[in-house]
Amino acid sequence: MDIPVRRKPGTPSKGKREPITTRVPEEQRSVYTQRAHELGIPVSSWVAKVLAEHEGLEIPDYVLKELEKAERERAFQAAEEYDYPQSA
């Protein structure tokens, strides 16, 4: 009898990835973090997105999912901020 393997709760897997360690000029770092913040995704996902776009590659699925989630959250927040008229 096979016993199902339980995954630990937490962040879903983003699949197999490889680290790339890089350093950027201090004065540029804030630009990169701001761009990621504007999209609502982590800086590492933003870097993966930009590199894929630059090289004409597909944007990784996990980045697309993060972008979709961030867009839904922005739409939800915008709907909450809308001042609905009160009925009489």
C-alpha positions as CSV (number, residue, x, y, z in Angstrom):
1,M,0.0,0.0,0.0
2,D,1.4,3.3,-1.1
3,I,1.3,6.1,1.5
4,P,0.8,9.5,-0.1
5,V,3.7,11.9,0.4
6,R,2.6,15.1,2.1
7,R,4.2,18.3,1.0
8,K,5.1,20.9,3.5
9,P,2.8,23.9,3.5
10,G,4.2,27.2,2.2
11,T,5.2,28.7,-1.1
12,P,4.3,26.5,-4.1
13,S,7.3,25.2,-6.1
14,K,8.4,27.3,-9.0
15,G,10.0,24.3,-10.7
16,K,13.6,23.6,-11.3
17,R,15.6,26.8,-11.4
18,E,19.3,27.7,-11.3
19,P,20.8,30.6,-9.3
20,I,22.6,33.4,-11.1
21,T,24.6,35.6,-8.8
22,T,25.2,39.1,-10.1
23,R,26.0,42.5,-8.8
24,V,24.5,45.7,-10.2
25,P,25.6,49.3,-9.8
26,E,24.3,50.7,-6.5
27,E,22.5,53.6,-8.3
28,Q,20.6,51.2,-10.6
29,R,19.4,48.8,-7.9
30,S,16.5,51.0,-6.8
31,V,15.3,51.2,-10.4
32,Y,15.1,47.4,-10.6
33,T,13.4,47.0,-7.3
34,Q,10.9,49.8,-8.2
35,R,10.0,48.1,-11.5
36,A,9.4,44.8,-9.7
37,H,7.4,46.6,-7.0
38,E,5.3,48.3,-9.7
39,L,4.4,44.9,-11.2
40,G,3.9,43.4,-7.7
41,I,6.4,40.6,-8.2
42,P,9.8,39.7,-6.5
43,V,12.9,41.2,-8.0
44,S,14.2,37.8,-9.0
45,S,11.0,37.2,-11.0
46,W,11.3,40.6,-12.6
47,V,14.9,39.8,-13.6
48,A,13.8,36.4,-15.1
49,K,11.1,38.2,-17.0
50,V,13.4,40.9,-18.4
51,L,16.1,38.4,-19.4
52,A,13.6,36.2,-21.2
53,E,12.1,39.2,-23.0
54,H,15.5,40.4,-24.0
55,E,16.5,37.0,-25.4
56,G,13.2,36.4,-27.1
57,L,12.4,33.5,-24.8
58,E,9.2,32.6,-23.2
59,I,8.5,34.2,-19.8
60,P,8.6,31.4,-17.2
61,D,5.2,30.1,-16.2
62,Y,5.7,31.0,-12.5
63,V,6.4,34.6,-13.4
64,L,3.3,34.8,-15.5
65,K,1.3,33.4,-12.6
66,E,2.8,36.0,-10.2
67,L,1.9,38.7,-12.7
68,E,-1.7,37.5,-13.0
69,K,-2.0,37.3,-9.2
70,A,-0.6,40.8,-8.8
71,E,-3.1,42.1,-11.5
72,R,-6.0,40.4,-9.7
73,E,-4.9,42.0,-6.4
74,R,-4.6,45.5,-8.0
75,A,-8.1,45.1,-9.6
76,F,-9.6,44.0,-6.2
77,Q,-8.0,46.9,-4.4
78,A,-9.2,49.3,-7.1
79,A,-12.8,47.9,-6.7
80,E,-12.6,48.4,-3.0
81,E,-11.5,52.0,-3.4
82,Y,-14.3,52.8,-5.8
83,D,-16.8,55.0,-4.0
84,Y,-20.1,53.2,-4.6
85,P,-23.1,55.5,-4.4
86,Q,-25.4,54.9,-1.5
87,S,-29.0,53.9,-2.3
88,A,-31.8,56.0,-0.8
